[in-house]
Amino acid sequence: MKTPLSTALALLIPLCAAARQPGPTTIGFDRPTYTAPLGATVTGSIVIDPVPAGGLYSQGTILTVRDRSGNLAGVVTPVPATVLQHDGVRLTGPRQSVAGNGTGRIKSSTAFSIDRPTLLVPTIATFSIGNLPAGTYDLQLAPWNELGVTENIFVTGQSRTLDPVLTFLPATIEIVGQSLPELTESGPVTLQRQTGLLEQRVTVSNTTGGTLAGFRILVGSLPDNVQLRNAHGMIDGVPYIDVLTQLAPGAAVSLVLEYYRPSRDLNFIPTFTVARPGGTPPDPGSLGLLDVNLRVLRRDAGGLLVEFLSGKDRPYRIEYSDDLMTWKVSVPDVIGTGERIQWLDNGPPKTESFPATNRFYRLTSE
């Protein structure tokens, strides 16, 4: 039995129409969870799955970042894929890529043209998010409908609108509280003949992936007759030093630890623990400036030696400057002996850096 031609056409038309409809499509992130240390910038991609058969011609997306209380957080900077950085036939692009606090907006085209290239890979945009405190954050995507809900946002290279079949997928960010750098090297204990102190050089490297505001080193396993002369304080009988200057990712700083032992016996092996820093550096000029004759001797290998006549048991604060304008405070304070004191500027942790050719000093006290 033959099927009437009119019936055949009636069957064919709905089938063709169904074939033209795009299948379910997701707009999401290249990973479900991003993890980064405190101070680091989170980077990632926004992807489409699957890529439309004719490529993607235009898109408009809003990316928001919220903490678990629902507040917008971080600084979001989105960048559309290069092939989508256009604005149709009427304007020159990119259409828009707007960074913002907690929200980033991306839009490519508002007027379709078959002469423009189309996106044939999954990544429709990349983004970076910075300035996030430690904690957990939710990433959300939504269409950017500037002209209202009737605006077609996701359009394929074949002029097909994807909006009705899109699902937007979320992700999370975990910002881990400040990680600790690693003590990567410790040298032997040696005698510094000029000062009579024992010295040991240790190197700390920032392996956290983010910028550190500082760190603390606790020095343990010291014999009873050994003192850490340049200690900043004690915790449960263990001396420590604080380094309160920024350390960039991958950077390292070399510190000189100074010990005092009456016998000058080098036979001891300290142990080290790296921890988070405490306190804040003292303010320069907060104590009274003393009219004291400071004698400065240049020592190329060891640093700069400063000599001054001290009062017995009087605390002195040595401040330093490389330009006589900006002053910084060396730590710890020096306790007077009633005689001439020799103080060696050999860089961290006493001062922020090894002394340059010209470094100036002044003495302050309460």
N, C-alpha and C positions, 0 to 999 in steps of 0.2 A: 504494500500500500504506500503510495507516495504522499509525502507531507506537503501540504499546500505552501506555495512560495511565501505567502503573507505570514504563515505561522513560523516558518524558518527564519524570516527576517526578525520577527518578534523575539525569537530565542537568541539570535545572534547579537542584537543590540545590547541587551543587559550583560551578556558575557564580555563584550568588548569594553563596556563601561566599567565592569568590575576589574578587568585587567589593567585599566588605566589608574585605578586607585592605588596609592602607595600603601605598603604594609606597615605594621607597627614599628615605630622608630623611637629610640631613646636619645636624650641629650644628657650627658653626665660627665664624670671626671675620669681621669686616667688611672685613678686608684681610689679605693674606698676610704682610706685613712692616710693622712699625711702626718709624719712625726718629725719634730725638729727641736733642737735645744733652745733655751731662752736666748733671745737676741738674734736668732737666725731668721732669714727670710724664707717663707714657704713658697715654692714654685710648683706649677703643675699645668695641666692642659684640660680643656673642655673638648669632649669628643662626641661625635654622632655615630650611631650604630643602628642599622647599617648605613653606609654612605649611599645616598640615592643613586639609582642607575644612571641618571643623567648628570650626576654631580650636584653640588649645592651651590646656588648662585648667591643667595643673600640670607642673612640671619640677624636676629636681634635678641640679645640675652642680657639679663641682669643677674649678677653674682653678688650674693650677700653673705656676710660672715657675722654670726651672732654667738655670744657666750651662752652658757647654760641658763642664764637669767633672762635671755631674750634680747639683750642689749647689743647693738651694732658694735663691732670691734675691729681693730686693725686698719691698715691702709691698703686698699685693694687697687692694683694696677693691672687692667686687662689689655691684651694686644690681640687684634684679630689676625687670623692667618693671612699671609701676604696676598694670596689670590683673591681674598674677600675684601681687601682694602680699596674699595671703590664705591661710587654712589650713582650707579646707573648712568644714564645718558645725559643727565641734566646738570650735574655738579661734578666737581673734581674731589677726589677722596683723600684719605679715608673718610667715610661718612662720619662716624663718631667713635671715639674710644675714650671713655671718661673714667679717670681714677677718682677715688673718694674714700672717705672714712667709713668703713664697714660695708660699702657698696661700690661695685664697679659695673659700668654699662658698656656694652659693645654693640654696634650696629654697622652693617656694611652697606647694603643697597636699599633704595626706596623706589627705583624705577628699573624694571627688568629690560635687559637687552641681550639678544642672542649673540651679539658680537663680543660680549665680555667672557673671560675665562671662568670656569667653574671649579669648585673644590672637589678633588677626586680622592682625597685621603681623609682619615677620620678626624684629625685635629682641626677644629674650627677656630680655636683661639688658645692663647696661653695666658697665664696670670702669675702675679707675684703678690704676696700678702706679708706685710711687715708690721712691726710695732705691736706684737701680741704678747701680753703677759702670760705667765705659766697657767695652763689650764686646758680645758677641752672646748672646742668650738664646732658649730654646725655650719656647713656650707650648703647653700641652697641656690638653685637656678630657676629662673622664670623667664617667660618671653617679655621683651621690652616693646610694649604697644604704645608708642607715643601718640598715635592717631586714634586710639580707642580699640575696643575688642574686635572690631571688624577688620582691623589691619592685618594683612598677611605678612607674617614675619619670616618663616622658614619656607623658601621657595627653591625648587630644584631648577637645574639647567633646562628642564623640559617644561617650565612654567607650571609645575604642579606644586600645590600648596601642601606642606606637611603638617601644618598646625593642628588639624583635627586628630592626627594619629600620634602626636608626640607625648612622651612621658619624660618628665625631668627627674633625674636621680640625685639624691643628696650624697654628701661625704662628710667626714669629720677631720679636724686638725687636733693633734695632741702636742702642746708645747710643754716640754719637760723643763722643770726648774733647773737653774744654773748647774751645769755639770762642772766637774773639777778637772783642772789640767793635770798633766802627768809630770812627775819628777823623773826626767829621762836620763840624768847622768849626775854622778857625784864623784868628785876627785878625792885624792888623798889629803890627809891633814898635814900641813907643812908649817914651818916656822917663818914668821914675818920678822926679820931681824931688826927692822927699823923701830917697830912698835913693841916687840917682844911678845906679841900675841900669836896664837896658832890660827891658821886660816884653812878654810876648806871651801872649794867652789862647787856649787850645785847648779844644774840647769833645769828649768821648768818649761815645758812646751804646752801650748794651748791646743789640745787635741779635741776640743768639744764641738767644733764646727761653728761656734758663735763667738762674738766679742765678749771678753771677760772684763769685769770691772775691778778685779783683783783676786787675791787668794792669800791663804795663810799656810805657813809651814811650821809644824810642831817638831821640835828636835828632841828625841828621846834617847834613852840608853847612855846618858852621860855619867861618867864616874862622879862620885861625891865631890872630888876636888877640881872638877871642870865646870866652868861657867860659860854660858853663851853670852859674850860681852855685848853684842849688838842685838840682844833680844828686845822685843817690844813689850813683853809681858809674860805671865805665867798662868797656866791652867792646870790645876791639880798637881803642881810641882813640875810641870813640863814647860820649858820655855818655848816661845814661838816668835816668829816675825810675820808681819803683814806687808804685803805688796799691794798698794792701793791705786796703782795706775792701770790703765786699760791695756789689755793684751789682745791683739787682733787674732783671728783664726789662723792657725798654723805658725804663729810667731812663737819665739822662745826668748827667755830672759835668763841671764847668768847672774847668780847671786854669790856674794862672798860672805861666808859665816865666820865670825871671829870668836875664838875661844880663849879663855884665860885659864892657865894651869901653872901653879907656882914652879913645878919641876920642869915644865916645858916638855914633858914626855908626850910623844906623838902616838903612843900605843893605846888608842881607843877608837871604836867604830860607832858613830852615831846612827840612829835610825830616824827616818823622816815620814811624816804623815801630812798629806796635803788636804786642806779643809777650806771652807768658805771664810772670807775675811770678816773682821769685826771692827767696829769703830770707824772714825773718819780722821783724815790727816789734820794736824793742827794748822791754824791760820797763821800765815806769816805776819809779823809785826804786831801780834797780839800781846807780846811781852815787851818790857822796856829795853831799848837799845843801849848797849854798854859801850863806853868809850875805852876800848881795850885794844892794845897793839897786837894785831894778829900777824904772825909771820907765816908766809906761804912759801913752801918749797916745791918745785916741780920734780916729780919722779915719773919718768916716761912709762915704765912698765907697771908700776904699782898704783899710780894715781897722784893726787896732790896731798901733801902733808901740811897740816895747819897746826901751829904752835901758839899757845897763849898761857899767861900766868893765871892760875885759878885760885879761888878761895876754897878752903876746906869744906867739904860736904855741900857746897853750893851747886844747885843744878843750872846747867847752861844749855841753851838751845842755839844750835848753829844753823843759820839760814844762808842760802846760796843763790846766786843769780848768774846768768850768762850774759846779761846785757845791762845790769844795774837798774833795770826797770821792773821786771817781773821777778819776785822773790819766792823761793820755796823753802820748806822746812825739812831738815834732815832729822831722821829718827833712828834711835832713841836720843833723849837728852843725854848730855855728858855731865857726870858728877865730879865736881872739883876735888882735888887732893891737897890743896894748899901749896902746890908746886906747879912747875910748867907741865902742861898736858900736850901730848902729841896726838892729834886726831887725823886719821887718814881717810880721805875721800876716794874710795875705790869703786864707786858706783853702787848699784842696787845691792842690798836693800836700804842702805843709808840714804842714798840720793837716787833720783829717777834714772840717771844715766852716768856712764863713766865721764869724768870731767874733760871738757874740751880744752883747747889751748888757753882760752881766757875764761876763768870762772872766778867770781868774786864772793867774798864771805863776810858775814857780820855776826856778832855775838849778841844774844839777848838773854835776859833773865828776869825773874820776878823781883 
